[in-house]
Structures are given as C-alpha cells and as structure tokens.
Amino acid sequence: MAARMPKAIESLTLLVPTLLSVLLSAAGGVTAAPVNWTTRGPLDEQDQAATGSASKTSDDPEVKAVLEKLAAAGITQPATVEDVRKAYLFYPKLSGTPEQIFRIQDRQIPGPAGKLPIRVYSSKPASGAPILVFFHGGGFVAGDLDSYDTPLRSVANRCECTVVSVAYRLAPEDKYPAAPEDAYAATKWVADHAAEIGGDATRIAVGGDGAGGNLAAVVTLMARERKSPRLVFQVLIYPMLDASTMRPSWFTESDVPTITREVKHKAMSAYLPIATPISDPFVAPIRSARLTDLPPALVIAYGGDDPMRVEGEEYVRRLKQDGVAATISLYPSAVHGFFLMAGDLAEGKRCIDEVATSVKHAFSGT
C-alpha cells in the first residue's frame, strides 16, 4: 500500500471531492434498491433474470485467447495515455471482417472549434431512416472513426438505420469541455440536417462505449437543458459515468484486464482542467442532481464487481428512481472493450446484436 501513496497524492484533486461526496450521500440516507439484470452468456441464449452482483469474469477460453493477444501486443493493462492510444490502434484487429454496407460517407461538419469529422453509415437507399449518433471510447484520449468502423457497419445493417460516428476532440491536446461540446454539436447538426443524410429527425438515438458512453449520457443531459434536440433512446456500453475511483470496486478490482485504476487517473488528469469539479454532471452524469425527462436507456456491463459495472448499476437505479425507463444487461465473461472484439469474442457479437435490436425497437416505439 505504501508504494501506491505517490499516485494517490498525484490524484488528490480527484479523490478528495469524491470522498466528500460519498460521505454526504451516506449522510442523506440514500437507499440502494436491487437492480434486475438481463444476463448474457455463452450458455444462455434466452434472457435470465439476475439480481444484485453477478459472478466475476469467468475463465472463458475465448477471453483467455484475447488476453494472450493483448499481452503479446503489450497492451493488457495500459498505464499511460500512450498505452491507451496503442491499445485502440490494436483493438480493430479483433473486430472481425467488415460487413458490406450500402453507403459510407466521411464528412466535415461545423463544430465548436472548427471542422468536426463524422462518418455516416447508411444501411439502405431509402430516405427517412432513424439515426444513431455514436461516440467512440478511448478514455477521452484515444480512438477514432477507423477504430469503430467494423462494429458500426454491423450495427447499421442489423438496426436498418443510419449510424453517424463522431470524431470528437481528444485530450490532452483538447481538454474538457471540448469532447462533450463536440458530441452535442454533432448531435444537434444531425437533428437539423437529418434529411440531408437520408435520416428522420424525429427518431434520433445516441450511444457509445466507455468514454463514448459518458458522452452519450452527457448529450442527453445537454439536450434536456438546452431544449433540443429530442432524443428517443440512449445506449451506454460499459460507460464511464463518474470521474472518481473511490468506489470500493476500484480498489478490489484495480487490476482487471484492459483497464486499471491507475490508467483511469491518468486519463482523467489528461482530460480535465485542474479546477474542474468532478461533481459537474457534464463530467460525471451519475452526479446529476436529477435524471428526469431523459430518453429511455440500455446500459451494457460486463464481469462481476468490475468498476464499470458498479457505476452502470448505480446509474440505472438513479434513472429508474427519476422515472426513466432503463434496462441493464450483463455479459459475465466479457472484458472492457469487448464491443470492439466481435471477431474473437462471441460476446462481442452478441453485444452488437443487442445494441442494434434495442435501438431498432426504440425507433419503432416498442
């Protein structure tokens, strides 16, 4: 423990406000009701109800093989921003063969700081398709349009929708609020120019994984506060919903594959200006004072007591308490980043199918 003290001191600006927030929440007597899970796994093609904490990551042979590939590439447990960027250059190698799709367009749209790159995936020639605006993961410091090309082709085809992938600005070159402002600007542009890309402005959803899941959740808050655009659904894939690492799971599961407490500190330090309060809901959606009047949500999580699962479970509980329809889906054998690993992981394929199916149902109003 003594060897970890310097890192803890480096992260004091994140930890102290979080500890105060935790103590204040406890003093308020918040009741943690159990969350009902939908569990996905190799042996249960049908949905099963699971309550409370699920089992830890299993010894799935596919996961073991993927971890061996990551270890050989030197990216199993990234410790720096450079390591995260290296990992997101490697992950597409695990995504499988890209599907054919009707049309892909790379465009530049107006953003808060100049041109903002997007990639538009059209699954069919007809106009009036529903639209999913997607924000890639990468801890706010990594990832790009190419990293997510393969899974987003699949989502567009299965959902029979248009997917707009957004290349928001990354830290540390562009710190907060660059990423969420880019994400919101892209979503607003899509709503205002839906017909231009063959889409339907009345059926727009947002989604993302990891840091992109954070941005999708933040965009729903921004859209509510700014009165536009109207969003019909949010799909959050193992989202980063809090800036802190003070929950017990970050200590008990600090060395889980592909993400660690240390690298989250490094990424958040790169992303946030030093004076940024981590209670800002546009930094940490889970800390929003209210989650009312938001679109229905699907939160996808993995593993047992992994930190991202704990945050997702808490967020779904909060959404439900504020009257928002929300579902949480657990992939017990998966690891962080499995949405990008459908070429090697069956659970990655199932995740893509579930994302596409849930968004398609939201667009049809079912």
N, C-alpha and C positions, 0 to 999 in steps of 0.2 A: 504493500500500500504506500510505503514511504516513497518508492520510486515514482509513483504517479503524481505526487504532490505538485511538481512544477507545472504539469499540464493542467492540473486543476486551477492553479493560480493564474495561468495564462487565460483560462476561460472564465475568470471571476465575473466579468461583465455579463455573461450569460447565466451563470449559476445562481448568483445572489438574488436577482429579481425573481427568478423562478422559485427559489426556496421560499421567499416571502409570499409568493402567490399560492404555493401549495399550502402553507400554514394558514393563510387567510381563507382558502377554500375549506380546509378542515374545520376551521372555527365556525364557518357558516353552516356546518352540518349537512353537506350535500350527500344525498342517498344514492348509492351506486346500484341500480337495479340490474339484474342479469340481462345479458343480451342473447337473443336467439340467433344462432349461426346456421348458415347453409354450408355444409362441409363437402368439399370436392376432393376426390382422391382416386387412385388407380382402381380401387376395388368397389367404388360406389358410383356408378353411372347415374343412379337415382339420387335425388336430394335426400339428405338426412338431417334431422334436427339435432343440434348440439348446443348445450347451454354452458355458459361460463368459459373458462380457459380450456383450450384444446391441448392435445399432446404435442410434445416438441417435435422438431423436424425428424422424420423417420430416416432409416438407413436405405433409402430408395436407391437402387443401382444406377438409375439414370442421373440422379443428383450427384452421386459419388463420381460418376464419369465426367460430369460437367465441372465439378470442383477440381478434378485432376487436370482438366484442360486449363482452367483458370490458374491453378498453381504453376503449371508449366509455363504459362504466359507471364507469371509474376504479378498477378492482379487479384489474388484470392482475398486479401484483406488490405485494401488501399489505405495508406496513411497520410497522403498529401493530395493537394489539388492535382498535381501532375499525375499521380497514380490513378485518380478518378478519371481523368481525361484519357489515360492509356486504356483503362477498362472499357470506356464507351467507344473506343476505336475497335476493341476486340469483340464486344458482345454481338454485333451483327453477324459474326462468323457462326453464331449459334442459332441464328434466326431461321435457317432453312432456305429453301428455294423461293424466290419472289414469285408471287402469282401474277398471271396476266390480268390486266385491268383495262377498262375501256379507254380511259384517258388520264394522263398525269400532266399537270401544268405547274411550272415554277414561276412565281410572280413576285413582284416587289410592290408593297402597298405602303401608304403613308403611315409612319409611326411617330411616337413622341420625340424621337431624336434622329429622324431621317427615314430612309427606306427600311422596311421591315420585310424580310423574306418569308414567304409562305409556299407550301406545296399543296396543290389541290388534286385530290383523288376522286375521279368521277366513275361510278360503277356502271353507269348506263347512259345512253344518249338523251334520254327524256329529260325535260326540264321539270322544275318543281320538286326536286329531291330534298329530303331532310338533310340537315348538315350537322356533323360532329366536328367541333373545333378541338384539336388535340394539342397538348403541351408535353413535350418530351421530358424525361427525367434526366438526372445527372448532378443532383446536389446543388443546382443553380450555377455550377461551374463547368459543366461538361454536357455533351450531347448535341446533336444537330439533326437536320432533316434526313440525312442519309442513314443515321443510326437507326431510325424507326421506319424506314421505307418498307421493309418486308412485312412486319405485323400490320401496318396501317393499310397496305393493299388488301390484306386478308379481311380486316375489319370492314372496309368499304364494300368489298364483294359480298360478304355474308350479311351485312346490315342492309345492303341495297341503298346506300346513302352516299352522300358526298362527304369526304373527310378533308378538313383543312388543317395541315400540320404547320405549326408556328415556330420559327427560329428566333425566339426572344433573345435579348442581350444577356450575356453571361458575366458572372463575377470571376475574378476580382476586377477585371477591366471596367465593368459597369455594375456598380453595386445597387442594392435596393434603394429606391423602388423601380429601377429600370425594368426588371423582369415582369412584375405584375402589371405595370403600366403598359408594357408591350402586349402582354396577354390580353388585357382588357381592350386595348386599341384594336387588336386583330379581331376580337370577337365582335366589337361594335362595327368594324368595317364589314365583316361578313353579314351582319344583320342588315346594314344599309345597302349592300351590293349583292345580296343573295341571288337575285335574278341574273346578274352578270356572270355568275359561275354556275348557273343552272339550278340554283337552290331555292328553298322555301323559307322565307324569313320568319314564318310562324312556327317553324319546327327546328329549333337550334338547341343542341346539347353541347356541353363541354366535358372534357375528360383529360386524363393524364396519369402518369405513373411517377412515384417518388416525389421529387420536387415539382414535376408537372402536375401531380395530383394536388399538391399545395396550391399551385397557380389556378387550377380549375376551381377549387373551393373558394379561393380568393376572388376570382372573377364573378362567382355567384353573389358574393357579398358586395362587390363593387357595383354590379348591375342592379342590385336591390337599392343601394344607397343613391346611385346616380339615375335611377328610374328607367334604365334602358341598358341593353336590350332585354326582352323577355326570353328566359331560358326554360326549357321544358324538362331537363334532366341533367344530372352530373354523375359521372362515373369516375371514381377515385381508386386507382390501382396502387396498393400499398403506399398511400400518400404520407408525406411528411407534413404533419399538421401542427407541430409545435417546434419552436426553436431550441428548446432546452433538452437536456439529457438527465433530468433529475428524477424521472420516474424510476422505480426500483428495477424495472426490466432492463434499463440501460446499464445497470451495474451487474445484474445476474446474467445478462446475455450480451455482454460487451464485446465478445469475440465471435459473434455469429458470422457465417460466411458472407462475403461480399460487402458488408457494411459494419462499421465499428463505431463505438462512442467517440474514439479519437478522431476519426475522419469526419464525423458529423461536426465536431467542434471546429475543425479546420475549415470545412466548407461554409459553416455559418459565419465564422470570423471573416472569411473572404467575401461573403455575400452582404453582411450587414455593416453599415457605418457604425462606429463605436458608440455613438449616442442613441442608437435606435432602441426603443423599448421593445422587449420581446412580448409585451402584452398587446402590442399593435395587432389587431385582427387581420390586417393585410400581410403581416409576417406569419402569424400563427392563428389560423382560422378557429382553432379549438378554443381560443381565448376570447372570441367574440362574446359580447355581453348577451346577445340574443341571436338565435339562428332561425327565427320565424321568417315566413314569406320567402323561403328558398325553394328551388326546384327539388323534386324527389331525387334520392341518391342511392347509388350502389357503391359500397366500399368493398374492395377486394383485399384480403390479407393473407398471410402465409405463416406457417410454423406454429409454435406453441406460445411461449411467453416472449416472443421477439418484440422488440420495442415498437416497431411499426404496427404490429397487430394490436398492441395495447392502446396506442393512440387512435387507431381506427375504431376499436370497440367503444372507446370513450366518446368519440365524435358521433357515432351512430346513436348512442344513448342520448346525447345532447340534442341531436336533431329530432329524435322522437319526442323528447320532453317538450320541445318547442313546436310540435305539431307537424313536422315534416316527415313524409313517408320515406323510410330508409331501410335498406337491407344490407347485411354484411355477409360476405361469402369467404370461406376459409379454405385454403389449399395447404393441408398439413405438411406435405412432403417438399414443398417448394422453397426456394431461396430468393433473396432480394434480386430483382432484375429478371425474374422468370418470364415476364411478358415478352422479353426480347429473345427468349431461348427456345422458341417453339420447334426449332429444327432438331433439338436434342432432348427436350423435355415434353412428355405427354401433357403435363400440367400447364405448360405454356400454350399448347394447342387448345386445351380446354378453356384457359383464360381468355384467349382471343374469341373463341366461340361464345363464351358467356358475355363478354363485353358487347359483341355485335348483337346478340339476341336481346339483351336487356335494353340497349339503345333502340333497337328496332321496335320493341314492344312499347317503349316510351313514346316514340314517334307516332305509333298507331293508336296511342291512348289506352292501351291495355295494361 
